[in-house]
């Protein structure tokens, strides 16, 4: 390589200086573009946030309306179920009362039959004792009320 001549070096340095002089203008242009980008992005993000809030509010309203509708249906179904349970409870209580009365009647009839049989057995026993006493000689009781055999 040949050493550069001074004139060529000066020309080259002047070209570099010219390019460096244009650099602040380019940086200022880039700065302006960055500022514009930042402004656009902030506006875009703000619009996005606003849209998201709007959609969230709409969704919450829909969910609330559907929840209220569902609660209304559940309440109506609960009332209907309570009515059915109450009716079945009344029906069951009526059946239990009828069964209780039937059972009481059967118990009374059984008691009466048992009393009748007990009276018959008692009368039969009294009659047998009377017959036994008729066939036995009478004995006197001694002092102290003891029987002799």
matplotlib code that plots the C-alpha trace (Angstrom):
import matplotlib.pyplot as plt

x = [0.0, 1.0, 0.9, -2.0, -1.3, -2.3, -4.7, -6.6, -6.7, -8.0, -10.7, -11.7, -11.8, -14.0, -16.4, -16.6, -17.1, -19.9, -21.6, -21.1, -22.7, -25.8, -25.9, -27.6, -30.4, -30.8, -30.9, -33.5, -35.6, -35.3, -36.2, -39.3, -40.2, -39.8, -41.9, -44.6, -44.4, -44.7, -47.7, -49.4, -48.7, -50.1, -53.2, -53.5, -53.1, -55.6, -58.1, -57.5, -58.0, -61.2, -62.5, -61.5, -63.3, -66.4, -66.4, -65.9, -68.8, -71.0, -70.0, -70.7, -74.1, -74.9, -73.7, -75.7, -78.9, -78.4, -77.7, -80.9, -82.8, -81.3, -82.1, -85.6, -86.0, -84.3, -86.6, -89.7, -88.5, -87.7, -91.3, -92.7, -90.6, -91.6, -95.3, -94.9, -93.0, -95.7, -98.5, -96.7, -96.1, -99.8, -100.7, -98.2, -99.6, -103.1, -102.0, -100.2, -103.4, -105.5, -103.0, -102.8, -106.6, -106.7, -103.9, -105.7, -108.9, -107.1, -105.4, -108.8, -110.4, -107.4, -107.7, -111.4, -110.9, -108.2, -110.5, -113.3, -111.0, -109.7, -113.3, -114.1, -111.0, -111.7, -115.3, -114.1, -111.5, -114.0, -116.4, -113.6, -112.6, -116.3, -116.5, -113.3, -114.6, -117.9, -116.1, -113.9, -115.0, -115.1, -112.4, -112.3, -109.6, -107.5, -106.1, -104.0, -105.8, -103.6, -105.2, -104.8, -104.2]
y = [0.0, 3.4, 6.1, 8.4, 11.8, 14.6, 16.0, 12.7, 12.5, 16.0, 15.2, 12.1, 14.0, 16.7, 14.1, 12.6, 16.0, 16.7, 13.4, 14.2, 17.7, 16.0, 13.7, 16.1, 16.7, 12.9, 12.5, 15.3, 13.6, 10.3, 12.0, 13.5, 10.1, 8.5, 11.2, 10.7, 6.9, 7.4, 9.7, 7.2, 4.3, 6.1, 7.0, 3.5, 2.0, 4.5, 3.5, -0.1, 0.3, 2.2, -0.5, -3.2, -1.3, -0.9, -4.6, -5.6, -3.4, -4.9, -8.4, -7.7, -6.3, -9.4, -11.7, -9.8, -10.0, -13.7, -14.2, -12.4, -14.4, -17.7, -16.7, -16.0, -19.4, -21.1, -19.2, -20.3, -23.9, -23.7, -22.5, -25.2, -27.8, -26.5, -26.7, -30.3, -31.3, -29.6, -31.4, -34.8, -34.1, -33.4, -36.5, -38.6, -37.1, -38.0, -41.6, -41.8, -40.5, -43.2, -45.9, -44.7, -44.8, -48.3, -49.5, -48.1, -49.8, -53.1, -52.7, -51.9, -54.9, -57.1, -55.7, -56.4, -59.9, -60.5, -59.2, -61.4, -64.4, -63.4, -63.2, -66.6, -68.1, -66.4, -67.6, -71.1, -71.0, -69.8, -72.6, -75.3, -74.0, -74.2, -77.7, -78.7, -77.1, -79.0, -82.3, -81.7, -82.0, -78.8, -78.4, -76.1, -73.7, -73.8, -70.9, -68.5, -68.9, -71.8, -74.6, -78.2, -80.8]
z = [0.0, -0.9, 1.7, 1.1, 0.0, 2.2, -0.3, -0.4, 3.3, 3.6, 1.0, 2.9, 6.2, 4.7, 3.4, 6.9, 8.5, 6.0, 7.0, 10.7, 10.2, 8.8, 11.9, 14.3, 11.7, 11.3, 15.1, 15.4, 12.8, 14.6, 17.9, 16.2, 14.9, 18.4, 19.9, 17.3, 17.8, 21.6, 21.1, 18.7, 21.0, 24.0, 22.1, 20.8, 24.3, 25.7, 23.1, 23.7, 27.5, 26.9, 24.5, 27.1, 29.9, 27.7, 26.7, 30.4, 31.4, 28.7, 29.7, 33.4, 32.5, 30.4, 33.2, 35.8, 33.7, 33.1, 36.8, 37.8, 35.2, 36.5, 40.1, 39.1, 37.5, 40.5, 42.9, 40.9, 40.8, 44.5, 45.2, 43.1, 44.8, 48.2, 47.2, 46.0, 49.2, 51.3, 49.4, 49.8, 53.5, 54.0, 52.1, 54.1, 57.4, 56.3, 55.6, 58.9, 60.7, 58.9, 59.8, 63.4, 63.7, 62.1, 64.4, 67.5, 66.4, 66.0, 69.4, 71.1, 69.4, 70.5, 74.1, 74.2, 72.9, 75.5, 78.3, 77.1, 77.1, 80.6, 81.9, 80.5, 82.0, 85.3, 85.4, 84.4, 87.2, 89.8, 88.7, 88.9, 92.4, 93.4, 92.2, 94.0, 97.2, 96.9, 96.7, 99.7, 103.3, 105.3, 107.9, 110.7, 111.2, 114.3, 116.4, 114.5, 111.3, 110.0, 108.0, 108.9, 106.4]

ax = plt.figure().add_subplot(projection="3d")
ax.plot(x, y, z, "-o")
ax.set_aspect("equal")
plt.show()
